[in-house]
Amino acid sequence: MKNLSYTLLLLGLVSLSTLATEAEKNIETPQQVWITLGSDAYKLINQNHRAQFDLSQNNMLNADNSEIALVSMSEDKIDQLSELMHHKFNRCGGFFFHETFEQAQAFASAPAQIETQIMVNYTINNTSGVDALVSELSADNLANTVNTLSSFHNRYYNKQT
């Protein structure tokens, strides 16, 4: 009977040891993720909050020559960064999250592509279409639409309307 007790005790200790080892394996170091944010925010964070966020120059691409900073940071700091951006810059979020460097780089290069696309030469020459639509406009209908829309509650976080 005594041997059975020792055997059960030993078996229990081995089981606990195995569970503790598995728990240690499940504790992971935070993943590094990529974000893009305004270079103004990057400079302030890097100057005043470097220890908290570790947005070091080694992780940085093109912040000095662009309005967009592309940096990597620890994923577990995202909520803190969002709060800082809200309080210091009055920006909701204030940055874009990317899981890979390639996604961040593609996003950072997109504004230049969009600017190029916007600069299209076109002419306004649809007079007949515009005239047909203008004749359907009604001042009462516009006023009613504005009144209806202005009665909706807005989504500002600390206001009811």
N, C-alpha and C positions, 0 to 999 in steps of 0.2 A: 504494500500500500504506500509505503514511504517512497519507493522508487517511482511509482506512478505519479505521485505529487511532484517529485523533482523533474520527471520527464515533462509533465504538463507545464511546470514553471519554465523550464528550458525552452519548450516549444513556444510559449507565450512571448518570452524575451526575443527569440529569433524572429517571430512575426512582427513584433514592435520595431525591431531593428530594420527589417525589410521595409515597413511602412515609412519609417523616418527617412530612409535612403530614397525612396520614391518621392516623398514630399520635397526633399532637397533638389531632386532632379527637376521637379515641376516649377521651382523658383527660377525664372529666367531673367536675364539682364534685359533692361528695356531696349526695344528695337529702335534703331535710328531711322528716322523718316525725313523726307524732304519737304520744305515749305518754300513758298515764294511770298514775299512781302515787300512793301515799299522801302526804298533805300533809306528814307528818313527814319522809319521805325527801326530798321536794322542798325543804323548808326547810334540811335539813342539806347537801344537794348545792349548793343555791344559795349558802349561806354559805361552805362550805369548798372547793367544787370548781367554782366558777363559771367560771373560765377554761378548765377541761378540758371541760365539758359545755355551757356557754352556755345554761342554762335561765333566761334573763332574764325579768324581770317582763313585758316586752312580749309574750312568747310564752305567758304564763300566763293561765289563766282560773280563777276561783273557788277558788284554793287557800286563801285566808284564811278563807273562809266554809264550807268543805266539808272532808271527810276525803279527797277525791279531787282531785288536781292534774292538770290537762290541759295539757301543754306540747308544744312542737315542739322537735326537736333534729336534729342531723346523723346520718344513718343509719350512717355509719362509726364512730360512738361507741357504738353499741348494745352491743357485746361488753364494752367497758370499763365501761359503766354496769351491766351484769349482774354483772360481777365485783365492782364496788363494792357493789352491793346485797347480794351474797352475804356479803361480808366485814363490812360495817358493820351490816347488819340481819338477817343469817342468813335471808335470803329467797332462794329459788331463782328467779332472774329478778327478781322484785320489782316488775315493772311490766307493763303490757299494751301491745303494739305495735299501731298503727293506721296504715294507709296514707293515710287522709284525715282532715281535721278533722271531717267529718260522722260518720264511723265512731267517732271518739274521743268526740265529743259525745254520740252515741247511747249509747255504752257508759257514759259518766260519769253519764248521767241514769237508767240502768237500775236502780240500787239503790233509788231512791225509788219507782219503779214496783213493784219486787219487794216492798218493805216494805208497800205498800198492798195488794198481793194476798195477802200472808200473814195480814193481819189480817181473816180471814174468821170470822164467827160460825158455829160448827157444834156439834152435839151428838154424843156417843158413845152410839149406841143400837142397836148390832148385837150384842146379847147372844147370840143363837142362833148366829150365825156364829163368834163368838169361842169360845164353848163347844165347838163342833164341832172347831175347830182345836186348842184346848188339850188336848183328849182325845187327840190324835195326838202330842203332845210326849212325848219320852223322855229321861230324864236321861243314859242311856248314849249315845244318839245325839248329844245336845248335847256331851258330853265328847269323843266321838270326832271330831266336827267341829272343835272348838277345838284338839284335839291335832294333827289333820291340817293345819289352817291355820297353826298355830304352827311347824310343821316347815319351812315355806317360807322360803327366803332372802328377806330384805327388800331394799328398793331404796335403802337409805341408802348414800351414796357411799363411805364409808370403813369399812363394817362388812360382815362375811361373813353374819351372821344377824341 
